[in-house]
Amino acid sequence: MDTVIEWTPKARAVLAAADALFYAHGIHAVGVDLIAERAGVTKKTLYGRFGSKERLVVEYLRARDHRWRAFLDPILAAAGEEPAERLRAVFDASARWAAEHSGKGCSMINAHAEISDPAHPAYEVIVGQKTWMLRLFTDIAAGTTDPSATARGIMLLHEGALVSDGMHTFDEAYAHACAVAVRLLALPISSPV
């Protein structure tokens, strides 16, 4: 996986096709033949750019993670330093992202449902994105009695909102989760262990 991808127009077309297909139908359900066809390239070109379907999956997830972080960063910057406002900004951004980009839920959660083997190269990307979110929540909870425990509680609420929204369980999942998450910032939470 260490080889550098040359991001030619064809490589970008392959990644765009893979992004749409993997998200809509699942990673295992989509073959390289369909990706190549949708991208308007040959399978030889696809393998020439990415080397394997595994590598293409890694790049698909990296690109999604990069887009999410790029989307969230300016929203957080505008939110200021007050923890409750920063937390609201994350949940509001998640709701906006879901409405604009994610009709089928979180791409990382969906990918993990298919790739749960820690030896798979995409596993590191999936877990890395969730670890980054937990660090973000830990930073936001820095002024609480136990930032780590508070962040884990917030993370559980956020992940629950992602799943509830993706499954269309009920309306306003992010708003409900955010309201509880903001309350957690004021509670004396400690680690259960």
N, C-alpha and C positions, 0 to 999 in steps of 0.2 A: 504493500500500500504506500510505500514511500516515494514512488515515482511521481513526478510533477505532471499534472495534466496541462496540456496546451489548450487553452480555452479559445479554440477556433469557433467560427460561426456554427459549424456542424456539431462540435462538442456541446455548445450551448443549446442547440436544437434538440440533441439527444437528452440533455438534462431537463429541458422544459417538458419534453414528451414524457419522460420518466416521472417527473414531478406530478404531472396531471394524472397519469395512469396509476402510479403507485398509491396516490392519495385516494383516488376514486374507487379503485378495485382491490387494493392490497398488494403487497410486495410479492408474495408467492403466487398470486393469481395472474400476474402480468409477466409475460415472457419477453425475451429480447427481440424476437421477431416482430411483435406488435410495437414495441418501443421504436425499433428501427423504421418500421413502416410509417408510424406517426411523425417521426422526425424527418422523414424524407431522405434517409441514408441507408446504406447497406449494413448488414450485420458485421461485415469486415470493418467498416468505418467505426461502428459502435465499439467493437472490441479493440480496434486500433487506438481509440481515444481513452477508453476506460479500462481495458484489460480483462474485466470480468463484470458480471452482474453484481457481485458483491461490492466491488468498488463503486459502481454506479449507485447502489443503495446508500453507501457511505456518503457520497457526494450529494445525493438528494437530501439526506437528513442534515448534512452540514449546511447546505444552502437554505433549508427551511429555518434552521437554528439562527443562521446569520441574519436572515430577513426579519425574524422575530426580534432579535436583539437590536437591530437597526431601527425597527419600528418603535420599540420601547424606550430606547435611550433618550430621544428628545422629549418624550412625554414625561419621563422621570426628571429630566433637567428642568422642565418648566414647573414641576410640582413643588420645587423647593426642598427644604430640609426637614420640615415637620413630619414625623413618622406616619401619623394617620393620613395626611394628604398624600404622601408617597405610596402608602398602601392602597388608598383609593385609586391613585393613578395606575397602579399595576392591574388591579381588577377591572377598572374601566378600559384600559388598553386591551386586556384580554377579551373583554366583551366586544369591543370594536373589531379586534383581529378576527374573532370567531365569526362575527356577522359578515365581514368582508372577505375572509380567506378560508374559513374552516367549517364548512357545513357538516362534515363528518367527524368532528372532534379533533383532538390533539394528534398531530402526525406522529409525535414521539410515543404517545401511549399506544396508538394504533400499530406502530412499528414494533414496539415491545411485545405486543400480543403475538406477533409472528416471529420475532427474533429475541428469544430469551436466553440464548446461549452466550455466556460471557466470552467465549472464544471467538464469536463472530465479530468481525471488525466494526460493524455498525453498532454493536452493543455499547461500545465506549462513547460513541456520539450521543446515543439515546440517554445514557446515564449522565453523561457530561452536561447535557442541557438541563436535566432535572437538578443536578448538583449546583449548577450556576444559579438556578432559581432559588434553591434553598439558601445559598450564600446571600443572595439579594434580600431575601426575607430576614435573614440573620442580621444583616446590616441595618435594615429598617427597624428591627426589634432591639437594637443595641442598648437603648435606655431602659429596657425592662429588667425585672428581677432575674430572669434566666433567658437571655436572648436565644440560646439554642433551642430550648423547649418551646418558647413562644413561636419561633420561626417554624418549627416542625408542625405545630398546630395550625399555623397560617398556611403552610404548604399543603397540609391535608385538606383544608378548606378550598384552596385554589385548585388542587387536583380534582377534588369532588365536583367543583364547578365546571371544570373542563369536561369531565365525563358526563355530568348531568346535562350540560348544554349540547354536547355532541350526540347524546342519545335522545335529546328533546324530552327529557323527563318532566320538566316544568319550566315555565317562563322565568326570566330574570335570575337565573342560577348565579351569575356573577354578583349581582346586587345583593342577593341573600347571603352569599358566602362572605362578601366584603363587609357587610354590616356586622357579622359575627367576628370576622378577623380584626376589625378596628377595635372591638370590645376586648379582644385578647391582649391588645397592647396595654390596657389599663389593669389587667388582672395579675395577681401574684402567682404566676404559673411556675412550676418547677418540674424537672425531669422525673418521670415515674420510676426510674431505676437509679 
